[in-house]
């Protein structure tokens, strides 16, 4: 899986180099197991911030100008899935181009 992730990040870096006039927002997300705001604030927002920052740092290593990049942790505030069998989708990083 690490190899796959590295290959994916290399592809993202190539795409970002094609769109040099865009800035990039990297947002980390997490799944709230307990359903409490306390978990979201104390655990998930810091976890999702770390996820996003890790991707930012890897993109910088791949040659993307750090000035173009921002990272943000959204915790469990924007879930994709509520179904118990698909909650893994909430544990993710999204990369968005901003003009």
N, C-alpha and C positions, 0 to 999 in steps of 0.2 A: 504494500500500500504506500510506503514511503516513496518508492520509485515512481509510482503512478502520480502521487502528489507533486513530486519534483518535476515530472514531465508536464503536468498541467500548469504549474507555475511558470515554466519556461515558455509555454504557449501563450500564457497571459502576458508575459513580458514582451514577447514578439508583437502581440496585438497592440499593447500600450505604446510601443515604439512607433507603430504606424499612425497613432493618433496623438502625436506629441503636443498638440495644442489643447488637449483635454486634461483636466485634473481628475484625480481618482479618489473616490471615497471607498474605504474598506470598512465594512461593518461586520462585527462579530455578533453571533446570536447563540442562545442557549435554551435548554428545555427546563421548565420549572416543574420539578418532581412533586414538591409539596403543595404547590399552588398558592404559596404565601408571598406577599410583597417583601417580607423580611428576607426570604431566600433570594429573591430577585436582586434586592439592593446589596445584601452582604456577600453573596456568593456569585450570582450569575452575571451581574454587570461587570465585576472585576474579571471573571473568567472570560467573558465575551470580549472585553477590552484586550486582554492578553492574546486571545485568538487573532484579533484583527491586527494587533501590533506585530505579532509573529509574521503574518503574511506581508505586512508593510516592510519589515526588515529583510525578508527573503527577496522581495521585489527590488529593493535597493541593491542587494548583493548581485542581482541579475542585471543591474545597470539602469534601473529606472530612477530618475532624479527625485530625491526625497522631497523636494519642494512641491512636487505635483501631488504628493500622497498625503491623505489624512486617514486616521483610523478612529473608529468609535465603537464602543461596546453598547449594545442595545439590550443585553440580558434576554429576558423572555418576553419582551414587550411586543414583538412582531412574529408570533408563531405562524408557521406554514401548516402545521398539522395538529389536530386535536385527537385524532384516532390513536389509541394506545399502541397500535401496531406500526404507526408511522411517525412517532415522536422523534425519531432519529433525524428527521428532516429539519427539526428546530435547532439542531446543533450544527451550525454552518457558518460560513463566511461568504459575504456577498461583495462583489467588486462592481462599483458603478462609475461610469464615466460622467464627468460634469464639465460642460462647456463654459 
